[in-house]
Structure formats: structure tokens, C-alpha cells
Amino acid sequence: MLKIRNQVAIVGCGYSRIGRHLDDPLGVLAVEAARAAAGDAGLDVREIDGLCVFPSPMMHGAGDFEGIDYVSVGYMARALQLPRLRWTCRVTPSSFVSSLAEAVNAVATGSCRYALIWRAMHNPSGRFGRYTQTVAKGSDEFTAPYGLSNYGMLYAIAYSRYMALHGATREHMAAFIVNNRRNATLNPHSVFKAKPITRDDYLNDRMFAEPLSYLDADMGVDGAGAVIITTAERARELKQKPAYVIGHASIGGETRNTPFRTLESFRDIAGFVADALWEGTGLRATDVDQPNLYDGFSWFTYGWLEALGFCKEGEAFEFIQGGRIALEGKLPLNTSGGSLGMGRMHGPPQVIESVLQLQGRAGNRQVPGTTITLAVTGSTFATVGAMLFTNDPTV
């Protein structure tokens, strides 16, 4: 068992405004989310003495200007005018849960008292993510000249293989897409809160890299999400009900020597993460009341459901049918709307929803009797993190 079990808790959550394109720069939005998290916890922002972030811009080509394209530890410390910093950490490449895990360990060992962890995402105007080089170098020479030059195209290959191996179709995926958007319409922070979709909307959606259509990919947004953690002892004296961290796992990176993403590589890393999580906590998928699994591209949820043991390999596309993953189903999945519903936030939708469900503060999305939640952030091709939470410190 991990020694940090239930020793640290999330005590405050906050979002900034979230929109397709907002007028305020990203630094303003990140500070907005940080102050919202502090207020949610009932803390003076000046009590924060630990900071952790993975500050990478949204994707290649999105820009690299501090306060505009990303928000660093130094930027946040200056903007919040924190007088007593004791611990800071910059983790990259990473995921929101992986950054949170670093902070959990820091709080558990006494390196800081109250740690702020955030993810801030800027959606620049115009097109970005295109391959603009005139010469393809290194491994790019095997992919870029043939059109494999951005994440959508690369991930489409792995998804195509999944479909061919197991018989999954876009009709199967429609169950997840429509349910995710239904959840998003109940989330006041979602960019799609007033935009439900139907099965036909999805099946008739325009393709960008077959078999992926635009509704299979999260939409770029401007916005930020943040959480504050402290020890379990301090947490019990604060404003919100603590969401205790049972345990976590953080692993990532390609496992196979190929110039593009493969289904097998995804399964390798997802399996490592699942094994580390369950071995470190002594729990299993059957113990989880409400999972929030990263869905930057829709098919990632298939991989995570299978790797974590919610169903067998190759069965996720059938597992999600028949209302099983709906709010009133046996396994309410991604009740915030996830990344597909909230926008490309890279982790806060999964973590914050896990906390709100445990605190009974998810509004119309609330799953009754929730005791254990799970957040997974990342696609497994960079560092990915998984974390289990509970509102019962005896678990």
C-alpha cells in the first residue's frame, strides 16, 4: 500500500471562464482559476506555499509566450504575490494528475502546507498544429510526407486498428459521444452546456481523419482549472468536505520503436498504469463508483475501460451500450462531459469532477452514494496519471 493513502486531500476546486476564444490572456484566466480554488476552500490565497504545473502550450505550433500560451510557476507566484513559497515544481511532459501526484507527495512529506496545481490552455486564433517544415527530419521523414503530421491523423491509425481487430463501428461510439454531450449540457462550466447532440448528428459529422470526425476530438478553448491540496488533518477544518487521495500512478512514453502512435503502445502504458494503481491501493475497478477517463480523442475511453479492468480487452465498445455509462446507469462515466464536453482542458474536467461527486456538489450530474472516484488524464503517449479519491478516510 502507498504510504500517502488518505493522508492528503483536495480541499478546493476552481475554473476560470472557459470559451472558444476569450479576450483576456491566459495568465489572467489561470489566476482566476487559482483564486476560485482558494475561495472554494475558504483559504486566503496568500496561504498557498506550494505550486506545481506542467506548463506546456496546447500543442506544437500554438506559441510559446509566457502568460499567453502557458502559465509557469514563476508567473503564478508573481501574479498571486505569494509571500511564503516553500516548494515549487515544473513537470513536463506530464499530465494534470501527474502534476497533482508530485504535489501530493510534497504535502505528505511536509515540503509545503497548501499546494496549488493548475492547467491553463490557450486556443490561438487561426490554424495551428500543421507541419510547416520544408524538410522532414529524423523520424518525421517516414510520416510527414505522407500526411501523418498531426495528432488527429496519428491517433486515427490506432483507432482504425482497434475497430478492425474487434468489430467496433462508429455506431457503437455514438453511445459514448451522445452521453458525454448530455452530461456536458448539465455542467455550467462546459462550452457545450446549451448544445446537446443526437446520434444522427454524430454519425453524419464531418471526418477529418477517418474514422475520426470532429465530434471525436476535444475542441480547443481558452480556460484554466485549478485545485488546492493539504494534509487530511488540515482539510477537516476547512470549508469543503475533503476528497482524500487513496493513491496514484504516473507513467508514460512510447514503448515500441515506431514513428507513429500504435494501439499496442497505448495498451502497454495503460496496462502499466493500471497495474501500478491497483497494486498500490489494493483496490480494483469494481470498487470505483464513478470514473472520469481522459477523452481528448473519443476512443481513448475504450482503451482505459479495458486496461483498468472495467471490461475485457476488445469489449469496451459493447460494454458502453444500453445506458450502462449514463448518469442513471451502473457505471456513470465522465459525468462532467469530459474533455469532449468541456473543451481541451487537459485534466481538470476529470479531477475536479471526481472531487465534486465525492462532495455531493455535482448538481444535476450528482451520482448518489458516491464513495470512490477515479480520474485518469493523458493519452499514454506522454506521461499519464491515474488517481483514486474517496470521501471516506477509512477506505
Phi and psi in degrees as a GROMACS rama.xvg file:
@    title "Ramachandran Plot"
@    xaxis  label "Phi"
@    yaxis  label "Psi"
@TYPE xy
-69.377  138.253  LEU-2
-70.2068  -17.8855  LYS-3
-84.3129  1.73303  ILE-4
-50.9466  117.521  ARG-5
58.2095  19.7392  ASN-6
-91.6952  -14.8737  GLN-7
-132.148  147.293  VAL-8
-140.572  148.316  ALA-9
-79.6427  129.265  ILE-10
-119.664  -8.76586  VAL-11
-154.575  140.098  GLY-12
-131.985  146.977  CYS-13
-157.854  144.534  GLY-14
-115.334  152.556  TYR-15
-84.6537  -176.907  SER-16
-62.1683  146.08  ARG-17
-128.135  129.821  ILE-18
-158.397  163.463  GLY-19
-57.2401  -51.045  ARG-20
-143.35  119.83  HIS-21
-110.121  155.894  LEU-22
-75.5086  -32.4701  ASP-23
-77.5516  144.965  ASP-24
-69.0862  163.617  PRO-25
-61.3809  -35.6241  LEU-26
-58.6097  -39.8982  GLY-27
-63.6062  -42.3692  VAL-28
-66.9219  -39.0813  LEU-29
-63.6506  -43.057  ALA-30
-64.7084  -37.8161  VAL-31
-59.5918  -44.3223  GLU-32
-66.7961  -40.341  ALA-33
-63.2772  -45.2866  ALA-34
-65.7458  -35.2799  ARG-35
-64.9624  -40.3121  ALA-36
-66.228  -41.8631  ALA-37
-63.6029  -44.0054  ALA-38
-63.1382  -37.9588  GLY-39
-62.4625  -35.976  ASP-40
-81.8164  -12.1476  ALA-41
77.2322  27.7499  GLY-42
-107.317  149.121  LEU-43
-75.1294  130.919  ASP-44
-56.5  -25.5539  VAL-45
-70.7828  -10.4775  ARG-46
-78.3795  -14.2132  GLU-47
-66.7634  125.389  ILE-48
-128.287  11.6426  ASP-49
-140.052  139.968  GLY-50
-134.903  137.741  LEU-51
-147.49  137.103  CYS-52
-156.16  154.081  VAL-53
-111.227  110.142  PHE-54
-90.6603  12.3583  PRO-55
-59.0291  140.858  SER-56
-60.1639  170.558  PRO-57
-53.239  -47.0096  MET-58
-168.101  171.243  MET-59
-57.883  134.124  HIS-60
92.328  -3.42551  GLY-61
-84.035  -8.18969  ALA-62
108.324  166.569  GLY-63
-147.205  49.9321  ASP-64
-112.564  122.387  PHE-65
-62.911  134.665  GLU-66
86.1205  -11.948  GLY-67
-115.541  -53.2006  ILE-68
-98.9904  -23.6091  ASP-69
-154.046  165.696  TYR-70
-130.143  112.095  VAL-71
-85.5176  172.402  SER-72
-59.5188  -44.3309  VAL-73
-61.8842  -41.8676  GLY-74
-61.0292  -47.3441  TYR-75
-64.5803  -40.7792  MET-76
-61.4821  -42.0026  ALA-77
-69.284  -43.373  ARG-78
-67.1366  -37.7739  ALA-79
-87.6973  -8.62611  LEU-80
52.9992  55.2053  GLN-81
-77.3659  122.914  LEU-82
-87.6625  -16.465  PRO-83
-134.462  49.1935  ARG-84
-64.4645  133.206  LEU-85
-119.579  -18.6529  ARG-86
-155.154  133.594  TRP-87
-138.597  154.732  THR-88
-153.018  134.093  CYS-89
-118.128  117.627  ARG-90
-116.561  118.355  VAL-91
-157.596  138.217  THR-92
-68.9396  155.502  PRO-93
-159.823  -165.284  SER-94
-144.822  168.476  SER-95
-62.5774  -42.6817  PHE-96
-66.8397  -37.455  VAL-97
-64.301  -39.9764  SER-98
-64.246  -42.1548  SER-99
-61.956  -38.3433  LEU-100
-62.6612  -40.4664  ALA-101
-59.569  -42.3922  GLU-102
-69.9621  -37.8888  ALA-103
-57.9904  -45.6313  VAL-104
-64.1012  -37.9215  ASN-105
-65.4336  -44.2919  ALA-106
-65.9659  -41.7005  VAL-107
-62.7984  -30.9508  ALA-108
-93.9789  1.4424  THR-109
84.3879  12.3545  GLY-110
-67.2182  -28.0779  SER-111
-153.209  168.151  CYS-112
-98.3772  -48.2491  ARG-113
-129.099  115.259  TYR-114
-108.237  137.77  ALA-115
-105.925  129.287  LEU-116
-126.321  133.954  ILE-117
-143.203  162.417  TRP-118
-137.6  124.57  ARG-119
-121.234  130.855  ALA-120
-126.804  128.933  MET-121
-109.195  134.567  HIS-122
-108.868  95.0023  ASN-123
-67.6387  152.776  PRO-124
-69.7127  155.303  SER-125
81.0578  -173.402  GLY-126
-95.5775  142.09  ARG-127
-146.031  168.598  PHE-128
89.322  -3.49929  GLY-129
-77.118  152.534  ARG-130
-84.1462  113.53  TYR-131
-109.654  1.75279  THR-132
-71.1314  147.407  GLN-133
-88.9928  -16.0705  THR-134
-130.004  127.074  VAL-135
-86.968  118.94  ALA-136
-111.058  157.87  LYS-137
59.8355  -140.611  GLY-138
-67.1689  -17.8855  SER-139
-60.2588  -25.137  ASP-140
-66.337  -17.8786  GLU-141
-92.3433  -8.12707  PHE-142
-126.476  -52.6045  THR-143
-55.6227  -44.2428  ALA-144
-63.3287  -15.391  PRO-145
-107.573  11.3546  TYR-146
95.2229  -4.18985  GLY-147
-87.709  76.6343  LEU-148
-126.711  0.587325  SER-149
-142.551  169.686  ASN-150
-60.7307  -38.9748  TYR-151
-59.3985  -46.0311  GLY-152
-65.8087  -40.3558  MET-153
-65.4551  -43.7588  LEU-154
-71.9794  -25.7568  TYR-155
-61.9459  -33.2262  ALA-156
-63.6832  -47.0208  ILE-157
-63.9548  -40.4985  ALA-158
-66.9982  -40.0384  TYR-159
-58.5398  -40.6714  SER-160
-65.2261  -42.6562  ARG-161
-57.2069  -47.0948  TYR-162
-62.5499  -42.7467  MET-163
-67.1109  -38.1337  ALA-164
-69.9166  -37.4663  LEU-165
-116.702  -6.91276  HIS-166
84.874  16.8631  GLY-167
-72.6087  149.283  ALA-168
-131.513  170.02  THR-169
-65.6752  -27.8069  ARG-170
-62.0355  -37.5226  GLU-171
-65.492  -45.222  HIS-172
-63.6982  -26.0941  MET-173
-55.3952  -33.4135  ALA-174
-60.6013  -41.8676  ALA-175
-71.9775  -46.8707  PHE-176
-59.901  -48.1758  ILE-177
-66.9191  -40.5859  VAL-178
-65.3189  -41.5913  ASN-179
-58.32  -46.2893  ASN-180
-67.6305  -34.262  ARG-181
-59.2335  -44.2006  ARG-182
-63.7061  -39.3345  ASN-183
-62.3315  -33.5818  ALA-184
-66.87  -17.1229  THR-185
-95.2552  -0.64457  LEU-186
-104.649  114.563  ASN-187
-64.9106  -17.0698  PRO-188
-91.1788  -6.87423  HIS-189
-77.6649  141.318  SER-190
-70.7527  -15.8417  VAL-191
-110.128  26.1075  PHE-192
-64.3194  -20.4244  LYS-193
-116.063  22.4131  ALA-194
-133.928  74.4269  LYS-195
-69.1145  159.107  PRO-196
-130.31  161.633  ILE-197
-110.331  170.467  THR-198
-58.002  -42.2622  ARG-199
-66.3891  -35.5857  ASP-200
-56.5272  -43.3871  ASP-201
-70.5219  -47.8393  TYR-202
-66.6108  -24.5624  LEU-203
-99.463  7.12298  ASN-204
-68.2734  151.731  ASP-205
-73.4538  133.258  ARG-206
-76.9934  146.725  MET-207
-118.873  -23.4054  PHE-208
-159.231  94.2495  ALA-209
-52.1885  131.239  GLU-210
-96.335  20.3377  PRO-211
-93.3795  129.017  LEU-212
-106.317  176.701  SER-213
-61.6383  -30.5166  TYR-214
-76.5419  -6.5189  LEU-215
-87.7227  -5.83511  ASP-216
-122.996  142.317  ALA-217
-69.1815  149.548  ASP-218
-91.7668  133.855  MET-219
-60.5089  138.131  GLY-220
-141.443  164.309  VAL-221
-98.2565  128.595  ASP-222
167.69  171.705  GLY-223
-149.582  150.714  ALA-224
-130.401  148.979  GLY-225
-147.291  151.452  ALA-226
-134.895  156.728  VAL-227
-123.413  134.898  ILE-228
-123.093  156.803  ILE-229
-155.362  -176.949  THR-230
-69.7434  156.886  THR-231
-59.363  -38.0221  ALA-232
-62.3615  -47.5945  GLU-233
-67.9828  -36.0346  ARG-234
-58.8734  -35.7278  ALA-235
-67.7146  -13.8066  ARG-236
-97.945  -0.43514  GLU-237
-97.9299  -177.451  LEU-238
-68.61  -44.0179  LYS-239
-100.673  156.739  GLN-240
-64.0512  129.672  LYS-241
-65.3893  143.883  PRO-242
-109.087  99.2761  ALA-243
-74.4478  143.738  TYR-244
-89.2066  113.062  VAL-245
-74.4197  -43.6463  ILE-246
178.536  173.084  GLY-247
-153.886  164.578  HIS-248
-142.654  141.036  ALA-249
-142.832  109.043  SER-250
-143.597  158.763  ILE-251
-179.644  176.748  GLY-252
107.372  151.477  GLY-253
-61.1222  142.145  GLU-254
-109.455  -12.2341  THR-255
-125.355  146.69  ARG-256
-85.4036  75.5984  ASN-257
-130.789  153.664  THR-258
-83.0297  4.16684  PRO-259
-143.683  167.043  PHE-260
-71.7056  136.017  ARG-261
-121.402  154.969  THR-262
-61.5654  -38.8117  LEU-263
-64.5045  -39.3556  GLU-264
-65.4952  -42.0107  SER-265
-56.2816  -47.6579  PHE-266
-66.5684  -35.1778  ARG-267
-57.7259  -56.9696  ASP-268
-66.914  -42.742  ILE-269
-59.8881  -36.8487  ALA-270
-67.2847  -40.5536  GLY-271
-60.4989  -44.9615  PHE-272
-62.0992  -46.7138  VAL-273
-61.5869  -45.7408  ALA-274
-60.3526  -44.6313  ASP-275
-65.0471  -39.2641  ALA-276
-66.1945  -49.4403  LEU-277
-71.2285  -38.1888  TRP-278
-66.901  -34.7973  GLU-279
-77.7356  -18.447  GLY-280
-115.119  -17.6055  THR-281
74.1121  11.1528  GLY-282
-106.422  177.165  LEU-283
-141.946  171.99  ARG-284
-56.1251  -34.1033  ALA-285
-65.93  -15.4789  THR-286
-84.8372  -13.105  ASP-287
-85.2576  126.529  VAL-288
-83.7021  -34.8862  ASP-289
-151.114  107.852  GLN-290
-94.7645  146.208  PRO-291
-125.86  100.663  ASN-292
-106.717  136.494  LEU-293
-58.0354  131.886  TYR-294
-136.832  44.6136  ASP-295
-56.8589  -36.5012  GLY-296
-122.067  141.317  PHE-297
-55.0107  -41.2276  SER-298
-70.9291  -13.8126  TRP-299
-55.0837  -34.1294  PHE-300
-65.2855  -33.7949  THR-301
-58.743  -49.0308  TYR-302
-60.2892  -41.2464  GLY-303
-73.036  -40.6647  TRP-304
-58.0838  -39.5272  LEU-305
-76.036  -47.1715  GLU-306
-63.3255  -37.7945  ALA-307
-79.7125  -11.1881  LEU-308
95.3319  13.7726  GLY-309
-69.9621  -27.1583  PHE-310
-154.058  173.916  CYS-311
-80.9854  161.388  LYS-312
-59.0004  132.388  GLU-313
83.6408  5.55539  GLY-314
-113.266  -3.82639  GLU-315
-61.261  -37.1454  ALA-316
-64.6298  -27.181  PHE-317
-88.5746  -32.4227  GLU-318
-59.1772  -34.9032  PHE-319
-82.6565  -2.39499  ILE-320
-80.0631  166.906  GLN-321
72.76  20.0749  GLY-322
83.7901  6.40422  GLY-323
-58.1555  -37.0835  ARG-324
-96.9642  4.65041  ILE-325
-72.4486  165.677  ALA-326
-54.1274  -36.65  LEU-327
-94.8028  7.55987  GLU-328
-87.1562  -175.549  GLY-329
-72.243  -29.0855  LYS-330
-136.752  80.7294  LEU-331
-61.6432  116.731  PRO-332
-108.875  134.5  LEU-333
49.7359  57.057  ASN-334
-67.8802  -15.183  THR-335
-78.9901  -14.0281  SER-336
101.817  -10.1727  GLY-337
61.1859  -162.605  GLY-338
-70.091  -34.4988  SER-339
-66.2975  -30.2718  LEU-340
-92.6826  -34.1888  GLY-341
-95.7158  -16.5965  MET-342
106.43  170.974  GLY-343
-74.9082  82.3908  ARG-344
-102.639  -9.79275  MET-345
58.2142  45.2868  HIS-346
126.938  -43.5936  GLY-347
-53.7708  -38.305  PRO-348
-58.4771  -34.1933  PRO-349
-77.3739  -46.1551  GLN-350
-71.9268  -49.9637  VAL-351
-63.0801  -39.2748  ILE-352
-64.054  -38.4612  GLU-353
-58.9823  -38.6456  SER-354
-72.4223  -47.5747  VAL-355
-60.8169  -38.0043  LEU-356
-63.1289  -39.7817  GLN-357
-69.8895  -30.1758  LEU-358
-87.3759  -3.62827  GLN-359
70.7688  29.0276  GLY-360
-116.899  24.8966  ARG-361
-91.7731  7.97825  ALA-362
61.6876  -132.363  GLY-363
-68.2886  -8.33824  ASN-364
-95.1415  -1.89635  ARG-365
-62.1246  131.412  GLN-366
-97.6889  114.695  VAL-367
-60.2917  141.751  PRO-368
73.5628  19.5646  GLY-369
-70.0867  124.902  THR-370
-119.298  -33.95  THR-371
-131.08  128.638  ILE-372
-123.968  161.251  THR-373
-132.689  133.121  LEU-374
-120.463  130.107  ALA-375
-124.983  129.03  VAL-376
-129.697  132.135  THR-377
115.79  157.11  GLY-378
-98.0425  -3.00491  SER-379
84.4359  -6.71862  THR-380
-91.1733  -11.0216  PHE-381
-123.82  -164.909  ALA-382
-65.3694  134.666  THR-383
-123.795  148.651  VAL-384
-130.713  146.651  GLY-385
-132.263  137.37  ALA-386
-142.825  136.75  MET-387
-104.192  138.972  LEU-388
-126.338  155.954  PHE-389
-148.876  155.976  THR-390
-100.749  3.55882  ASN-391
-116.462  104.281  ASP-392
-68.6363  -4.2029  PRO-393
-91.0755  -7.16242  THR-394
